[in-house]
Amino acid sequence: MKPFVELEVEKLIPGGLGLARRQGEAILLAGVLPGEKALVELEGRVRGARRGRVERILEPAPLRITPDCPLYGRCGGCDFIHIDPAAAHRLKSEAALGDLAGRAGVALELVESPRRERYRARATLHLGRDERGRPAVGFHDHGRRVVEAEDCRLLAPELLPLVTRLRAWAAELPPAAAGAEISLARGEDGGLMVSLSPAPGLPWAALEQLPDLLAGLAPNPAILARPRANSPLWRLSGPARLTAAVWPEWSLTLRAAPGGFTQINPAVNYLMVRQILALGGPARPGDQALDLYSGLGNIALPLLKSGWAVTAVEESAVGAAAARENGRRLAALTLSRGRSEKVGAGLVKNGRTFGLVVLDPPRAGAPNLAPALAALRPRRIIYLACHPAVLHRDLPALASLGYGLTRLLALDMFPRTSHLEALALLER
């Protein structure tokens, strides 16, 4: 048995882990709060720091509450439900972005989610084995086992009956079916979509049962399946598009194809888009905006409706096709399919300039884009980061090229978890 040590938590770091020290060595702890004392079992080192497992909280912080989910600590999902909900967003935002705001001399602005629960319009379930080796559909624990949930407080209510019926369906599957992924999504018009990426051992006959199994949960639920790795999705029933957003304010309805990216929290997505339009400012006559990593047009199309002529760049064939469909009647939209880095360099070579550049890269960020962005000479750059740590890495390069951070917003896209979305405005 490893020895236990008593540690005091100094602060939270990006990602919501607690930082403690022992004899000068950094030790990272899950499920703790600043100022708490905990009895800890020391574990192995990860990236220069040692991990620790909390055996018991010896002196709890005033903000600690009792988690309201029986799966807390087992399921790999909600990792911030031991904190007073009124303070959780501020704590994780300051941990992720406080230093960045402080160095720039700007206030860290918090954008709350209208819902702290039942906000997820999409989720990925895993078909595998539970702790007893039985067939199960649910979420991964901190390893690779599947944890089944009678109720998940994050899921939109319309998705819960899907989970219940899929659990009954999975109980009859052979062991070789383990490993499949099941994506659930609720459309803003009430539609439901289920798409499966099966393991080789999942019988096609079992997939053919799904339309009848899920009948009645929505007027015409869409069910799609990938018969083998890297093959296209086959539509078993229902439409091949999901309504990702309905925005009367801009006379827009955005639809997404299976496998296309959509934000999981539609209410915060709407607030985010409104913030981007406000940060971008009013378009001047002839003003051009560039939307990099544009996906299905989530940002590009509201920008266009607000008076900008927009060039949207998307690498994914699925995302580019959705954007083309969503913007097919909008003449001031130019769509370009390709890597944002490559297309951006081509625009520089062609002497293009833009009044505004918006970028919404994946978790890896945009580490090599700064020279091209500066060469496009926008008045403003808006950087949307689903992994806020990339801002600490990418913004200094833009600062060296003359773009300073003037606004920094933390959007609570993922309540009850340590994750958030960050929005940075840089001005020349």
ABEGO torsion letter per residue (X at the ends): XBBBBBBBBABBBBGGBBBBBBGGBBBBBBGBBBGBBBBBBBBBBBGGBBBBBBABBABBBAABBBBABAABGABABBAAAABBAAAAAAAAAAAAAAAAAAAAGBBBBBBBBABABGABABBBBBBBBBAAGBBBBEBBBABABBBBBABBAABBAAAAAAAAAAAAAAAABBAAABGBBBBBBBBAAGBBBBBBBBBAABBAAAAAAAAAAABGABABBBBBBBABBGBBBBBABEBABBBABBBAAAGBBBBBBBGBBBBABAAAAAAAAAAAAAAAEBBBBGBBBBBBGAEAGAAAAAAAAAGBBBBBBBABAAAAAAAAAAAAABAABBBBBEBAAAAAAAAAAAGBBBABBBBBBBAAEBAAAAAAAAAAGBABBBBBBABAAAAAAAAAAAAAAGBBBABBBBBBABBGBABBBBBBBBBX
